[in-house]
């Protein structure tokens, strides 16, 4: 847009210089101004400048005015070039800012992706933790059941031990009775023999 405006300004200034130099479609001839008769006055003009001491000052003034206009145009062009350079620097800075923002967005996206991965891993961990708790509860129930069974086994062992002891005592008593019976029979036989 700035370059387009500069071109418009330059075209206007060149047209102004052309108008100033042409002096309104006139011919300078022996100190007089004469309108030229041309086939197309609106497009083509011909000028002849003759050595006339009366009009040289006007010509010099117009040349000086044209030079001043051209100098102003050059100054405006330099100013426009400076503005263009500043705009270019602003565009470069904006591009750098956009690139930095893009890099930042990529980093943010990477962080979000990592967060999603962490959340997914955390969900898997929580699911496994729930499963572990369920298995742990089952193990606790089985441990209680085994503890009850172990208590029952211990009670059965104690009852068996008591029964064995009772049987042992009865066997000893029976043996003693058998011994006493044998002794009695022996004594009886001896007494009968006598």
C-alpha positions as CSV (number, residue, x, y, z in Angstrom):
1,X,0.0,0.0,0.0
2,X,2.8,2.4,0.9
3,X,4.7,1.7,-2.4
4,X,1.4,2.2,-4.3
5,X,1.0,5.6,-2.6
6,X,4.6,6.5,-3.4
7,X,4.0,5.7,-7.1
8,X,0.8,7.9,-7.1
9,X,2.8,10.7,-5.5
10,X,5.6,10.3,-8.0
11,X,3.2,10.3,-11.0
12,X,1.5,13.5,-9.7
13,X,4.8,15.2,-9.2
14,X,6.1,14.3,-12.6
15,X,2.8,15.6,-14.1
16,X,3.3,18.8,-12.1
17,X,6.8,19.2,-13.4
18,X,5.6,18.6,-16.9
19,X,2.9,21.3,-16.5
20,X,5.3,23.7,-14.9
21,X,7.9,23.3,-17.6
22,X,5.3,23.4,-20.4
23,X,3.8,26.5,-18.9
24,X,0.3,25.7,-19.9
25,X,0.7,24.6,-23.6
26,X,2.4,27.8,-24.7
27,X,5.3,28.7,-27.0
28,X,7.9,31.4,-26.0
29,X,8.6,33.4,-29.1
30,X,10.4,36.8,-29.1
31,X,9.0,37.9,-25.8
32,X,5.4,36.7,-26.5
33,X,3.2,33.8,-25.6
34,X,1.5,32.1,-28.5
35,X,-1.0,29.1,-28.4
36,X,0.1,26.2,-30.7
37,X,-2.3,24.8,-33.2
38,X,-1.8,21.0,-33.0
39,X,-3.9,18.1,-34.2
40,X,-4.6,17.1,-30.7
41,X,-4.0,19.8,-28.1
42,X,-5.1,17.7,-25.2
43,X,-2.4,15.1,-25.7
44,X,0.5,16.5,-27.8
45,X,2.3,19.9,-27.3
46,X,5.3,21.3,-29.0
47,X,7.4,24.1,-27.5
48,X,10.2,26.1,-29.0
49,X,12.3,28.3,-26.7
50,X,14.1,31.1,-28.4
51,X,16.8,33.3,-27.0
52,X,14.8,36.1,-25.6
53,X,16.3,38.2,-22.8
54,X,12.8,39.2,-21.7
55,X,11.7,35.7,-21.0
56,X,14.9,34.1,-19.7
57,X,14.1,35.2,-16.1
58,X,10.7,33.5,-16.3
59,X,12.3,30.3,-17.7
60,X,15.0,30.3,-15.0
61,X,12.3,30.9,-12.4
62,X,10.3,28.0,-13.8
63,X,13.4,25.8,-13.9
64,X,14.2,26.7,-10.4
65,X,10.6,25.9,-9.3
66,X,10.8,22.6,-11.2
67,X,14.1,21.8,-9.5
68,X,12.6,22.7,-6.1
69,X,9.6,20.5,-6.9
70,X,11.9,17.7,-7.9
71,X,14.0,18.2,-4.8
72,X,10.8,18.0,-2.7
73,X,9.8,14.9,-4.6
74,X,13.2,13.3,-3.9
75,X,12.9,14.2,-0.2
76,X,9.4,12.7,-0.2
77,X,10.8,9.6,-1.9
78,X,13.6,9.3,0.7
79,X,11.0,9.7,3.5
80,X,8.8,7.1,1.8
81,X,11.8,4.7,1.5
82,X,12.5,5.3,5.2
83,X,8.9,4.6,6.0
84,X,9.0,1.5,3.9
85,X,12.2,0.3,5.7
86,X,10.6,0.9,9.0
87,X,7.5,-1.0,7.9
88,X,9.7,-3.8,6.7
89,X,11.4,-3.9,10.1
90,X,8.0,-3.9,11.8
91,X,6.9,-6.8,9.5
92,X,10.1,-8.7,10.3
93,X,9.5,-8.2,14.0
94,X,5.9,-9.3,13.6
95,X,7.0,-12.4,11.7
96,X,9.5,-13.1,14.5
97,X,6.7,-12.6,17.1
98,X,4.5,-14.9,15.1
99,X,7.2,-17.6,14.9
100,X,7.8,-17.3,18.6
101,X,4.1,-17.6,19.2
102,X,3.9,-20.6,16.9
103,X,6.8,-22.2,18.8
104,X,5.1,-21.4,22.1
105,X,1.8,-22.9,20.9
106,X,3.7,-26.1,19.8
107,X,5.3,-26.3,23.2
108,X,1.9,-25.8,24.8
109,X,0.4,-28.5,22.6
110,X,3.3,-30.8,23.5
111,X,2.6,-30.1,27.2
112,X,-1.1,-30.8,26.7
113,X,-0.3,-34.0,24.8
114,X,2.1,-35.0,27.7
115,X,-0.7,-34.2,30.2
116,X,-3.1,-36.3,28.3
117,X,-0.6,-39.2,28.3
118,X,-0.1,-38.7,32.0
119,X,-3.9,-38.6,32.6
120,X,-4.3,-41.8,30.6
121,X,-1.5,-43.5,32.5
122,X,-3.0,-42.3,35.8
123,X,-6.4,-43.7,34.8
124,X,-4.7,-47.1,34.1
125,X,-3.0,-46.9,37.4
126,X,-6.2,-46.2,39.2
127,X,-8.0,-49.0,37.5
128,X,-5.1,-51.4,38.5
129,X,-5.3,-50.0,42.0
130,X,-9.0,-50.8,42.2
131,X,-8.3,-54.3,40.8
132,X,-5.5,-54.7,43.4
133,X,-7.9,-53.6,46.2
134,X,-10.5,-56.1,45.0
135,X,-7.9,-58.9,45.0
136,X,-6.6,-57.8,48.4
137,X,-10.1,-57.9,49.9
138,X,-10.6,-61.4,48.5
139,X,-7.2,-62.4,50.0
140,X,-8.3,-61.0,53.4
141,X,-11.5,-63.0,53.2
142,X,-9.6,-66.1,52.3
143,X,-7.2,-65.5,55.1
144,X,-10.0,-65.2,57.5
145,X,-11.5,-68.4,56.2
146,X,-8.1,-70.1,56.4
147,X,-7.7,-68.8,60.0
148,X,-11.1,-70.2,60.9
149,X,-10.1,-73.5,59.3
150,X,-6.8,-73.5,61.0
151,X,-8.5,-72.9,64.4
152,X,-10.9,-75.8,63.6
153,X,-7.9,-78.0,62.7
154,X,-6.1,-77.0,65.9
155,X,-9.3,-77.9,67.9
156,X,-9.5,-81.2,66.1
157,X,-5.9,-81.9,66.8
158,X,-6.4,-81.1,70.5
159,X,-9.5,-83.4,70.6
160,X,-7.6,-86.1,68.9
161,X,-4.7,-85.7,71.2
162,X,-7.1,-85.9,74.2
163,X,-8.7,-89.0,72.7
164,X,-5.3,-90.6,72.2
165,X,-4.3,-89.7,75.7
166,X,-7.6,-91.1,77.0
167,X,-7.1,-94.3,74.9
168,X,-3.6,-94.6,76.2
169,X,-4.8,-94.3,79.8
170,X,-7.4,-96.9,79.2
171,X,-4.9,-99.2,77.6
172,X,-2.6,-98.8,80.6
173,X,-5.5,-99.4,82.9
174,X,-6.5,-102.5,80.8
175,X,-2.9,-103.7,80.9
176,X,-2.8,-103.3,84.6
177,X,-6.1,-105.1,84.9
178,X,-4.8,-107.9,82.7
179,X,-1.6,-108.1,84.8
180,X,-3.6,-108.2,88.0
181,X,-5.9,-110.9,86.4
182,X,-2.9,-112.9,85.3
183,X,-1.4,-112.6,88.8
184,X,-4.7,-113.6,90.3
185,X,-5.0,-116.6,88.1
186,X,-1.5,-117.7,88.8
187,X,-2.1,-117.3,92.6
188,X,-5.3,-119.3,92.2
189,X,-3.6,-122.1,90.3
190,X,-0.9,-122.2,92.9
191,X,-3.4,-122.4,95.7
192,X,-5.3,-125.2,93.9
193,X,-2.2,-127.2,93.4
194,X,-1.3,-126.9,97.0
